[in-house]
Amino acid sequence: MKIDRRNFLLLAALVAAANTFAFGQGNARPTVLERNVRAGMQFLAGDALQGRGSGTIFERIAAEYIGSQFMQFGLEPAGETDAAGSRTFVQTVSVPGREALTDLRFGGDGLSQLKFGRDIIAFSIGARSISGELMKLRPGETARSGAVVLLMLEPDSKFEDIQPAIAKMQQAGAAAILMAETKEIRENWPSVAERKIPISRRGTLLAVSSAAAAALAGIADGTRIELTGTFAVGPATYTWNAMGKITGTDPALASEVILISSHLDHLGVRDATPGDDKIFNGADDDASGTVAVIELARALASGTKPKRTVYFVCFGSEEAGGHGARHFIENMPFPKEKLIANLEFEMIGRPDPKVGADELWLTGYERTDLGPELAKRGAKIVADPHPEQNFFTRSDNYQLARAGIIAQTVSSFGLHTDYHKVTDEVRTIDFVHMTRSINSMVDPVIWLANSDFRPKWNEGKRP
């Protein structure tokens, strides 16, 4: 069919308008659309993906979906090479069998009958064997270094309220903290009992049943308490990272890398969970951060290519020990010194009442000059209002930070009670807040990708 010049120009204008409408691109820059945010969240955090359990086929499906989005936006593949010799958008990571706690026993008369899983559950374990003098304390009281603390709690105590007290006891050097059973602990007992817990730097935090707490309460303070753990190595598994990139255009800056990241996995399905719903959908944690990475990739890919190279990576198996991020760090596709900064996005699906309604916060804000510099460029980010939670150390960014890289997490987690529960579902997401939050980071990220600014650690703040 012959098209004259006037019809051709009209067709071109209509195509341009359609593309602009599809992405929401105005005169100045692309705009993140709520409908795209909703679409990504509905898929990633819907029941069909069964909670994206670490190392499961559903985690891989999530990675493949994210990779397909990167391909659609025109990013370059940064994953593995397939059998045909072509680069893909997904990286398969082999995860060696992990040593995990299978049994935990008390030594001594009156306690040896307590059974792991029935009378004791572990949130974290710091060593194979633990011993110390018993101290019976309540929140706010001070633990001695090396003590085994029985933390006496009211039945309606909430973990979010007592966590600061636990953190202070751990900082004081408590060898172990044993939380007496509460209603909240009992509700979550089955799902915690089936977790595979490795030895962790986070120390030893246990919960004991009401009967076990009563038995411990009958023992005199100062009595030596011993705990011995049994560990077994599980089978090797796999996890998957979704990876795409935009190669920089500036001769002097293209070798430098900005990393925009999230973790794509969650807790999957746990059959022992009370009630009919067994799926831990992980809408806020961390489908919300993953959708932020997807939408920022869409935004940057739609405009002029940046001067610096930008990698968009959604890591697998963060919830199972950070295996995807660890593999990335140990096998970087570029020299480590070229990684200028990492912004991790984690739990931005709801506003945090402790900061402004339109604000996000940055973990470790006081550790580097990155946050203040981004704020100067329009980022509505402030210091983390929950320093007692140690969020800087609780996401994949920390593995990068320990390697010396400026790596911090953008969040708005207000300590809501759906964290790591089956109730963290799409229906709880504030899409106006989430869309606005991602939009607020577009210009600052574009600036960082085009700047020669190199963030620095503040004195004494590098981990």
LOFIDO-620150 format. One record per residue (C-alpha): residue number from 1; y negated, x negated, z negated. Coordinates in steps of 0.25 Angstrom, whole numbers, padded with zeros to 4 digits. Layout:
NUM	Y	X	Z
...
END
This chain:
1	0000	0000	0000
2	-0014	-0005	0004
3	-0024	-0006	-0007
4	-0038	-0008	-0004
5	-0047	-0017	-0012
6	-0054	-0005	-0020
7	-0040	0001	-0024
8	-0035	-0013	-0027
9	-0047	-0015	-0036
10	-0045	-0002	-0043
11	-0030	-0005	-0045
12	-0033	-0018	-0051
13	-0044	-0012	-0060
14	-0033	-0001	-0065
15	-0023	-0012	-0067
16	-0033	-0020	-0076
17	-0037	-0007	-0083
18	-0022	-0004	-0086
19	-0019	-0018	-0091
20	-0032	-0018	-0100
21	-0028	-0004	-0105
22	-0013	-0008	-0108
23	-0018	-0020	-0117
24	-0031	-0015	-0122
25	-0039	-0026	-0116
26	-0054	-0025	-0117
27	-0065	-0033	-0111
28	-0064	-0044	-0122
29	-0049	-0046	-0126
30	-0036	-0038	-0126
31	-0035	-0028	-0137
32	-0021	-0025	-0144
33	-0017	-0010	-0142
34	-0011	-0002	-0154
35	-0001	0004	-0144
36	0004	-0010	-0141
37	0005	-0013	-0156
38	0012	0000	-0158
39	0022	-0003	-0147
40	0026	-0017	-0152
41	0027	-0012	-0166
42	0036	0000	-0163
43	0046	-0009	-0155
44	0047	-0020	-0165
45	0047	-0012	-0178
46	0054	0000	-0173
47	0068	0003	-0177
48	0074	-0001	-0164
49	0072	-0016	-0168
50	0079	-0014	-0181
51	0069	-0022	-0189
52	0070	-0034	-0180
53	0079	-0041	-0190
54	0078	-0056	-0190
55	0089	-0062	-0181
56	0094	-0049	-0176
57	0094	-0043	-0161
58	0082	-0035	-0165
59	0074	-0047	-0168
60	0078	-0052	-0154
61	0074	-0039	-0148
62	0060	-0040	-0155
63	0058	-0054	-0149
64	0062	-0050	-0135
65	0052	-0038	-0136
66	0041	-0047	-0140
67	0045	-0057	-0130
68	0044	-0046	-0119
69	0030	-0043	-0124
70	0026	-0057	-0123
71	0031	-0058	-0108
72	0024	-0045	-0105
73	0011	-0051	-0109
74	0013	-0063	-0101
75	0016	-0073	-0112
76	0024	-0085	-0108
77	0038	-0085	-0114
78	0040	-0095	-0126
79	0054	-0092	-0130
80	0067	-0098	-0126
81	0072	-0102	-0112
82	0082	-0092	-0107
83	0095	-0095	-0099
84	0087	-0094	-0086
85	0077	-0105	-0091
86	0066	-0095	-0093
87	0057	-0095	-0106
88	0058	-0082	-0114
89	0050	-0075	-0124
90	0060	-0076	-0135
91	0066	-0088	-0143
92	0080	-0087	-0149
93	0081	-0095	-0162
94	0094	-0098	-0168
95	0094	-0096	-0183
96	0104	-0104	-0191
97	0112	-0097	-0202
98	0103	-0095	-0214
99	0108	-0098	-0228
100	0105	-0086	-0236
101	0108	-0081	-0250
102	0121	-0073	-0252
103	0122	-0073	-0267
104	0114	-0076	-0279
105	0120	-0077	-0293
106	0114	-0078	-0307
107	0121	-0088	-0317
108	0123	-0086	-0331
109	0128	-0075	-0340
110	0124	-0061	-0338
111	0118	-0063	-0324
112	0130	-0068	-0316
113	0135	-0054	-0313
114	0122	-0051	-0306
115	0125	-0050	-0291
116	0117	-0054	-0279
117	0113	-0042	-0271
118	0116	-0032	-0282
119	0108	-0038	-0293
120	0100	-0049	-0286
121	0093	-0049	-0273
122	0085	-0061	-0267
123	0071	-0060	-0260
124	0071	-0075	-0259
125	0079	-0087	-0264
126	0074	-0101	-0267
127	0086	-0109	-0270
128	0102	-0109	-0271
129	0101	-0109	-0286
130	0090	-0105	-0295
131	0088	-0107	-0310
132	0077	-0105	-0320
133	0074	-0099	-0334
134	0072	-0084	-0334
135	0058	-0078	-0335
136	0056	-0063	-0336
137	0043	-0060	-0331
138	0034	-0049	-0325
139	0024	-0050	-0314
140	0012	-0058	-0317
141	0019	-0067	-0328
142	0021	-0082	-0325
143	0034	-0088	-0321
144	0038	-0103	-0325
145	0043	-0113	-0315
146	0058	-0112	-0313
147	0060	-0099	-0320
148	0069	-0087	-0315
149	0060	-0075	-0316
150	0064	-0061	-0319
151	0052	-0053	-0314
152	0052	-0040	-0322
153	0046	-0029	-0313
154	0043	-0014	-0315
155	0052	-0005	-0307
156	0041	-0001	-0297
157	0036	-0015	-0295
158	0033	-0019	-0280
159	0036	-0032	-0274
160	0022	-0033	-0268
161	0016	-0032	-0282
162	0024	-0042	-0289
163	0025	-0053	-0277
164	0013	-0060	-0282
165	0019	-0062	-0296
166	0032	-0067	-0289
167	0024	-0077	-0281
168	0017	-0082	-0294
169	0031	-0084	-0301
170	0036	-0091	-0288
171	0024	-0100	-0288
172	0026	-0103	-0302
173	0040	-0109	-0299
174	0049	-0098	-0303
175	0063	-0101	-0299
176	0067	-0087	-0296
177	0060	-0073	-0298
178	0070	-0061	-0300
179	0063	-0048	-0298
180	0068	-0037	-0307
181	0072	-0025	-0298
182	0061	-0014	-0295
183	0062	-0001	-0287
184	0057	-0009	-0274
185	0067	-0020	-0276
186	0078	-0010	-0277
187	0074	-0003	-0265
188	0074	-0016	-0257
189	0086	-0022	-0264
190	0097	-0019	-0253
191	0088	-0025	-0242
192	0085	-0038	-0250
193	0099	-0039	-0254
194	0104	-0041	-0240
195	0093	-0051	-0236
196	0098	-0065	-0232
197	0090	-0074	-0241
198	0089	-0089	-0239
199	0083	-0100	-0248
200	0068	-0099	-0247
201	0056	-0106	-0252
202	0051	-0093	-0257
203	0059	-0095	-0270
204	0068	-0085	-0277
205	0065	-0071	-0278
206	0076	-0061	-0282
207	0077	-0047	-0287
208	0087	-0042	-0298
209	0092	-0029	-0301
210	0088	-0021	-0313
211	0101	-0025	-0319
212	0099	-0039	-0316
213	0085	-0039	-0321
214	0090	-0033	-0334
215	0100	-0044	-0336
216	0090	-0055	-0333
217	0080	-0048	-0343
218	0090	-0049	-0354
219	0091	-0064	-0353
220	0081	-0072	-0361
221	0069	-0079	-0354
222	0072	-0094	-0352
223	0087	-0092	-0349
224	0091	-0100	-0337
225	0094	-0091	-0325
226	0102	-0097	-0313
227	0104	-0091	-0299
228	0113	-0096	-0288
229	0113	-0092	-0274
230	0124	-0092	-0263
231	0119	-0094	-0249
232	0127	-0093	-0236
233	0123	-0097	-0221
234	0122	-0085	-0212
235	0126	-0085	-0197
236	0116	-0091	-0187
237	0107	-0081	-0180
238	0095	-0080	-0170
239	0081	-0076	-0171
240	0071	-0074	-0159
241	0056	-0078	-0157
242	0047	-0071	-0147
243	0038	-0081	-0140
244	0028	-0081	-0130
245	0015	-0089	-0127
246	0002	-0090	-0119
247	0000	-0105	-0114
248	-0014	-0109	-0117
249	-0023	-0113	-0105
250	-0032	-0124	-0111
251	-0028	-0138	-0107
252	-0032	-0143	-0121
253	-0027	-0131	-0129
254	-0015	-0125	-0122
255	-0006	-0134	-0130
256	-0010	-0128	-0143
257	-0003	-0116	-0148
258	-0007	-0103	-0156
259	0005	-0096	-0161
260	0005	-0081	-0163
261	0017	-0076	-0171
262	0025	-0066	-0179
263	0039	-0063	-0183
264	0047	-0053	-0176
265	0058	-0050	-0185
266	0060	-0041	-0198
267	0071	-0038	-0207
268	0080	-0029	-0198
269	0090	-0019	-0203
270	0095	-0019	-0217
271	0106	-0009	-0220
272	0105	-0011	-0235
273	0091	-0005	-0235
274	0090	0008	-0243
275	0087	0021	-0235
276	0090	0024	-0220
277	0080	0014	-0214
278	0086	0000	-0213
279	0077	-0005	-0203
280	0066	-0015	-0207
281	0057	-0013	-0196
282	0046	-0024	-0199
283	0034	-0017	-0193
284	0024	-0024	-0201
285	0033	-0036	-0203
286	0032	-0041	-0193
287	0032	-0032	-0180
288	0017	-0031	-0183
289	0015	-0046	-0182
290	0024	-0047	-0170
291	0016	-0036	-0163
292	0003	-0044	-0166
293	0009	-0056	-0159
294	0013	-0047	-0147
295	-0001	-0041	-0146
296	-0008	-0054	-0147
297	0001	-0060	-0136
298	-0003	-0048	-0128
299	-0017	-0050	-0130
300	-0018	-0065	-0127
301	-0009	-0064	-0115
302	-0018	-0053	-0109
303	-0031	-0062	-0109
304	-0034	-0076	-0105
305	-0024	-0086	-0109
306	-0028	-0094	-0121
307	-0031	-0109	-0122
308	-0021	-0112	-0132
309	-0006	-0108	-0131
310	-0002	-0096	-0139
311	0012	-0093	-0143
312	0016	-0079	-0148
313	0029	-0080	-0156
314	0036	-0069	-0164
315	0046	-0076	-0173
316	0060	-0071	-0177
317	0067	-0071	-0190
318	0055	-0073	-0199
319	0061	-0063	-0209
320	0074	-0072	-0209
321	0067	-0085	-0212
322	0057	-0087	-0200
323	0068	-0093	-0191
324	0060	-0090	-0178
325	0047	-0096	-0183
326	0055	-0108	-0188
327	0062	-0110	-0175
328	0048	-0109	-0168
329	0042	-0120	-0177
330	0054	-0129	-0175
331	0054	-0128	-0160
332	0039	-0126	-0156
333	0037	-0125	-0141
334	0025	-0134	-0143
335	0021	-0145	-0152
336	0019	-0140	-0166
337	0005	-0147	-0167
338	0001	-0138	-0155
339	0003	-0125	-0164
340	-0012	-0122	-0168
341	-0009	-0110	-0176
342	0000	-0098	-0179
343	-0004	-0084	-0182
344	0008	-0076	-0187
345	0006	-0061	-0187
346	0014	-0054	-0198
347	0013	-0039	-0204
348	0000	-0034	-0198
349	0004	-0020	-0197
350	-0004	-0014	-0208
351	-0017	-0018	-0214
352	-0018	-0025	-0228
353	-0027	-0018	-0238
354	-0031	-0031	-0244
355	-0039	-0035	-0232
356	-0048	-0028	-0223
357	-0043	-0016	-0214
358	-0044	-0024	-0201
359	-0040	-0038	-0207
360	-0028	-0046	-0206
361	-0025	-0058	-0215
362	-0020	-0072	-0213
363	-0009	-0079	-0222
364	-0014	-0093	-0226
365	-0028	-0089	-0222
366	-0033	-0100	-0232
367	-0024	-0111	-0227
368	-0030	-0113	-0213
369	-0043	-0111	-0206
370	-0036	-0102	-0195
371	-0039	-0089	-0202
372	-0054	-0091	-0204
373	-0055	-0096	-0190
374	-0048	-0084	-0184
375	-0057	-0075	-0193
376	-0069	-0081	-0187
377	-0063	-0077	-0173
378	-0062	-0062	-0177
379	-0048	-0062	-0184
380	-0049	-0052	-0195
381	-0040	-0060	-0204
382	-0042	-0064	-0219
383	-0035	-0071	-0229
384	-0021	-0066	-0234
385	-0024	-0056	-0246
386	-0010	-0058	-0251
387	-0009	-0073	-0255
388	0001	-0071	-0266
389	0011	-0066	-0255
390	0011	-0080	-0248
391	0011	-0073	-0234
392	0007	-0087	-0228
393	0021	-0091	-0231
394	0029	-0079	-0227
395	0029	-0078	-0212
396	0032	-0087	-0200
397	0019	-0093	-0200
398	0023	-0101	-0213
399	0033	-0109	-0205
400	0023	-0114	-0195
401	0013	-0116	-0206
402	0023	-0125	-0214
403	0024	-0133	-0201
404	0009	-0136	-0202
405	0004	-0125	-0192
406	-0007	-0116	-0195
407	0001	-0103	-0196
408	-0004	-0090	-0203
409	0000	-0076	-0203
410	-0009	-0064	-0199
411	-0005	-0051	-0207
412	-0010	-0039	-0214
413	0002	-0036	-0223
414	-0003	-0029	-0235
415	0010	-0030	-0243
416	0014	-0016	-0239
417	0027	-0012	-0245
418	0035	-0010	-0232
419	0036	-0025	-0230
420	0051	-0029	-0227
421	0055	-0014	-0229
422	0060	-0004	-0219
423	0047	0003	-0220
424	0040	-0008	-0212
425	0039	0001	-0200
426	0030	0004	-0188
427	0025	0017	-0195
428	0018	0008	-0206
429	0010	0000	-0196
430	-0005	0002	-0195
431	-0007	0001	-0180
432	-0022	0001	-0180
433	-0022	-0010	-0190
434	-0011	-0018	-0183
435	-0018	-0017	-0169
436	-0031	-0020	-0175
437	-0026	-0032	-0182
438	-0019	-0038	-0169
439	-0032	-0035	-0161
440	-0040	-0043	-0172
441	-0032	-0056	-0169
442	-0033	-0056	-0154
443	-0046	-0063	-0153
444	-0044	-0073	-0164
445	-0030	-0077	-0158
446	-0036	-0078	-0144
447	-0047	-0087	-0150
448	-0037	-0095	-0157
449	-0029	-0097	-0144
450	-0042	-0101	-0137
451	-0048	-0110	-0147
452	-0046	-0125	-0151
453	-0047	-0121	-0165
454	-0035	-0128	-0174
455	-0033	-0122	-0187
456	-0031	-0131	-0199
457	-0025	-0130	-0213
458	-0034	-0129	-0224
459	-0033	-0140	-0235
460	-0021	-0139	-0243
461	-0016	-0126	-0236
462	-0006	-0131	-0227
463	0008	-0126	-0231
END
